[in-house]
Amino acid sequence: MNITLLHYAAPPVVGGVESVIGEHARLMTADGQQVTILAGRGEQTDGRIPFVELSKIDSRHPEVLAVKAELDAGKVTPRFERLAAELESELSRRLAGTQVLIAHNVCSLNKNLALTAALKKISEKPGAPHLILWNHDLAWTTPRYRSELHDGYPWDLLRTDWPEATQITVSEMRRQEMTRLLNVPDNRIKVVPNGVDIARFLKLDPRTVLLIEKLDLLSAVPLVLLPVRITPRKNIEMAIRILDKLHGYFRQARLVVTGPLGPHNPANTDYFQKLTSLRTSLKLEHSVIFLAEHTQDYLPDEVIADFYRLADVMLLPSLEEGFGIPILEAGLAGVPVFCADIPPLRELGGKSAAYFSLQANPHDVAALIAHKMVPDNAFNLRLEVKLGYTWESIYKDNIRPLLKYPGS
């Protein structure tokens, strides 16, 4: 499908809406859509996504600013009509072949009302692209714009429903504002939130991103990290049993063991087989992940550090340790630590870690973790973001269903 994203400016221009446009374009392109960005300022930042510049779309273009000054004073002059006609003609030409046109903020703000008027006329023509109005901000409900707005055309275009368009906004508060402003029912306005690119925000290594996607790790609630080599003294079987009981509190809990088999003892192979047999007997094949099964490469420190940033909990049930570097790493990453009550770990963790006896019932350890995490506001907000506010989940659940065109 041919999709055009329209705004006053586009990446690499820095701005909230510009950032959203960049993410939308990336996601749509990855989904196989043919995407073009049409804006007054910007440049091509992705070789797959064409950028088309139409300078008089820009809210800062001198002619646009001159027209806006007249409109702000309540004057609709021939200069406005000429600019609107020019933009209508030029947009009609540039949009040839476009099936879906997504206009961000240009029909809810008064930054370039000639563009708004031109778009309204284009949308009413036979064969026009399906129009989606993405309304981040509303001029008519924002006090700082009030002195610039006047009754009548073209200002009323910003407070009149466009029946030929799909109306989108970014929050429930904005939807309520829009329903009152446009005098339409709630279901006329769809809410599609903004999101975060976790990989980019956390600066994840590409190898980490591949593992996240392959193993669906963002769905883990919580993601429990065990950053050790596979050797008996790490007591991984206890971690597996704790994870099994943790499912009584969190059905989507998952355990990730990052290390390979210990290199110095041939018996580690037998130990690993015992661990995988235990995993199978507890029906935890999807929930207990040994990264050694999913990569032939040695995972560098950069990837291990990524898993600390992704983890919600670090679990360390070691039978013995000489020191306990994972506790220090977890401290730097801000990950809650639950570990065996042995002297080296207690020395490092002090009052900041939670401890359990090596003879403890796995159910009791799971309860210890759950009772610590359930009331933790930071943990709960983190889960909400991972489960509902990644760009990938927003695209799948909210944006892709909008990309419909009659006859497609």
N, C-alpha and C positions, 0 to 999 in steps of 0.2 A: 504494500500500500504506500502511496506517495503522501507524505505528511510534511507540512511546513509549520515551523514554530516562529511566531512573530512577536517582536518586542522592540522597544525603543533602542535597546543595546543588548549585546550578547557577550559571552566570554571572548577574550580574557578580561573584559571590563568587570571590575569587582562590584558585586552587589548581590543582595539576597535573591531577587528574581532571576538575575543572570546566572547565578549558581544553579538554581532549580532548572532552568532551561538546559544548561549543560548536562545535568543528570538525566533529564527526560530524553534528550537526544541520544545520549549514550545507551540508555536502556532500550529505547525503541529500535535503535540500530542493531543492538545485540539480539533483538527478537526478530530480526529479518526485515524490518520496515525500511523504506527508502526515505530518509529524513533530510530536510534542508532547513537551515536557520536563516531567517530573513530579518535583518535589523539595520538600524541606522548607524551603529558603531559596533566594532568588534572585528574579529578575524577568524580564519579557520584554525581551530585548535585540535581537530581530530581529522586525520586523512580520509576517514570514511564518511565524514559529514560535511557536505558543501556549505559554505557561508556565502550569502548574497547580501551585498550592501546596497541599501537604498537610503541615501543620506537624509532625505527629508522626513523619514520616519523618526529620526533621532530627536528626542525632546529638547536637545541643546543646539539644534541647527539654528543659525541666525534668523532664517525666515520663519521658522516655527516659533521662536521666541518673540518675534515681532507680532505675529498673529495672536499669540497668547496674551501679550500685553494689552492688545485691543479687546480681546474677549474678557480678560480680567476686569476691564473697565465697563463691561456690559455692551460692547460694540461688536456687531457682526458686520464686517466690512467686505467689500469686493475682494480684498486680499485673501480673506478666509475662504471665500467661494472658489477662487482660482487655485489655491493650494489644495483644497479638498478635491477639486476636479482633476488636478494633476496627479494626486496620489491615487485616486480611483483608477485613472487610466494606467498608471505605471504598475499598480498592484495587480490589476486584471491581467496585464501581460506577464508579470513575474509569477503569477499563481496558476498559469496554464498547466494543466496536468495534475495539479494538486487535488487530492481527494478529501483530505482532512486538514483544516487550517486551525491551529491552536494559537489564539491570541492572548498573550499574558498582559493583564492590567490595562491594555489600551482602550478597553470599553468600560472601565470603572474609574479611571483617573482622568483628569483634565490636562494632562501634560502635552497632548497633541490632539486637540478636538477635531482638527481637519482630518487626521488619520481615522479617528472614530467615525466621523461622518462618511468618509470614503468606504470604510469597511461595512457600514450599515447598508449602503447602496449595493455593494458587491454581493452581500449576503442575500439580498432579495431578488437577485437575478436568476433566471432558470439555469441549471447546470452549475451553480456555484458550489465550491467545496463545502462539505459539512463543517460548520463552524462550532468550535468549542471555545467559550470565553472563560479563561482562567483568571479569576478575580482574587488577587492577593490583598489588595487595598481598595478602599471605597472613598472617593472624594466627598460624596454627599453626607457621609456619616462621620467625617473627620473634621473637627473644629478648625484646624489650621488652614483648610482649603475653603472654608465657608465664604470668606470675603471675595473669592475668585469666581463664585458660582452665581448664576442668575436664572430666573425662571425662563422657560422657553427653549427653543432650538438655538445652539446644539447642546446646551448643558443638560437638557432633559434626556438626551441619549444615555446618560450615565445613571439615570434612575428609572428607566423604562425597560421592562422585560423585552427581550428579543426572542419571539416565539420560534424563530427558525434556528436558534442556537441552543447548544447544551451549555448550561450554566454550572460552573465549578467554583468552589471556594476552598480555603485551606483549613478552616476550623469551624467548630460548631458556633462559636461566637459570631464569626463572619456570616455564617448561614442565617442566623437569627436577624442580623442587621440587614442582610439582603432581602429576606422575605418581607420585612417591614418596608424597606425602601422600594421594592418592586411591586409590593402588594400581591405576592404569589404564595401558594402553599409551600410548606417546608420541603415536600418531596420534589419540588421544581428545581431545587438547588442541591447538587451533590457535593459532599465533603470529601476531598482527597488531601490528606495531610502531606507535609513535606517530610523528608527523611534524612538519614545519614548514610554515608558510604563508610562502613566500618573499616574496610581494608585501607582506605585512604586516610581516614582519621587516625587510625592506630599505626599507620605507616607499616603495614604488614608486608613481609617478604612474599614475592610471587609464589614461592614454594608452599608457604603457609596457606595462601589463598586457595591453591589447588587442593590441599588437604581439607580445608574447610568445606569447599564445594563438594568434593568427592564423598565426604563423610557426614555432610549436613550438620556440622557442629553448632551452627547458630541456633538450632532447635533445642539444644540441650538446656534443661532447666533442673538443677544447675549443671554447669560443666565442672567436673571434679578433676583436678590435675594431680597426677602422680609422676613427678619428673625424675625417674630413676632408671637404671639399667635393670634388665630382667635377670635377677640373681636371688637365691633363696633368702639372704639376709635382709632383703627389702620387704619381705612379708607381704607380697602382692596378693596372695590368696585372701588375706584379711581384708584388704581394700575391696576385693571383688565381693566378698560377703557383706561388707558394709554398704556397698553400692546397691546390692540386692535389697537390703532392708530400707535403704533410702527411698526406694520406689514406693514405699508405703506413704511417703510424704510428698515426693515429687515424681510423678509418673514418667517424666521425660529426663530424669537425671542420667548423666552419662559420665563414664570414667575414661580418661585418656592416660595411657602409660607411654611416656615419650621415648624411653631408651631402647637400645638394641639388647640382645643377649649379652651378658657379661662375657668378656673376651678371654678370661684366664682359666675357666673351669668347664671342661666338657660336660659336666653334669647339668649345666644350665639348660641344655637342650631338653633333657628329661623334665626339668622343672617347668620349662615353658609348655611342654605338652600337658603336664598336670594342670597348669593354669587354664589352658584352652579347654581341657576336659571339664574343669569346674565351671567355666563360663557356659559351656553347652548344657551341663546338667541343671544350671540355674536359669536357662533360657535367656541369657544375657548377651547373645551374639551381637545384637544391634547396640547394646548399651556399654559394653566393655571393649575399648578400642586399644589395641597395641599398634602404635605407629610403625613398628618393625614389620608388621604384616602388609603395610601399604606403601612402603618405599624401600627401594634397594640401596638408596643413597644414605650416607651418614648425614644426620640432621645437624646443621651448624648451630652455633650459639644464637644466631639471629632468629632462627625458627623457634628454638626453645624459648627464647625471650618473648616471642609473639604469643606462645601458648600461655605464658604467665599473664599477658595483657588480656587474653580471651577468657581465662579461667575465672570462675566465681568462688571456688574453694580449692585450697591445696591440702591434700591428704598425704601423710607420711607415717605409715605404720611400721617403720623399720624395727627389726629385732635388735640391731646394733648399728651404731654410727661412730666414726671417729670425730666427726665435726658436724656437718649438716648444712652445707651451702644452700640447699633449696629454701631453707627458712629465711636466709638473708635475701635471696632473690625474690621470694614472695613478699617480704617486707618492702622492698623497693617498688614492687608492682602494686602494692596495696591489696593483696589477696589474703583473705582470712586463712589462718593456718590451723589445722587439726592434726596433731601428731602424737606418736607414742610417747608415753611418759618415761623416757630414758634420759640419763644425766646430760649427754651432749646436747640433746634437743631442748631440754628445759633450760639449760644454761644460755642457749641462744635466744629462745623464744620468750623467756622471762614471763612477765604477766600479760604479754600481748598475744600469746598462742593459747589454744585450747588443747588439753591433754586427755589421753585415755590410756588405761592399763592395757598391756599386751594380752591380759587374760579377759578383757572386757567382752561382753556379748556384743556382736555386731549390731544388733538392734539398738542397744543402748548408745553406741557410737553414732548411729544414724540419727537417733533422737537428739543427741548433743548437737549435731550439725544443723538439723532442722530447726531446733529451738533457738539457735543462734541466728540463722539466716531468715526465717520467716518474718520476724518483726523489723528486719534491717531495711530502712528506707532506701539506702543507696543500692542494695542488692535488688530490691523490688523494681526500682526505676530502671536499673540496668537490664533486668529481664524484659520489662515493657519495651525498651528500645530494641533489644535484640529480636524480640518476637513480632513487634508490630510496626517498627519505624525504620527498618532498613529499606533502602531504595528498592532492593530486589523484591521484598514482600509487598511494598506499596504498589510497585508496577504490576505484579502478578494479580493482586487482589482488586486494585482500584483503577489503574490506568489502562491496562490492556483491554478490559471490557468496554472502554469508551471508544476504542479505535474501530468503529464500525462505519461503513459507508454503504449507502443504498446500492445494491447490485454487487457488493464485494463478496 
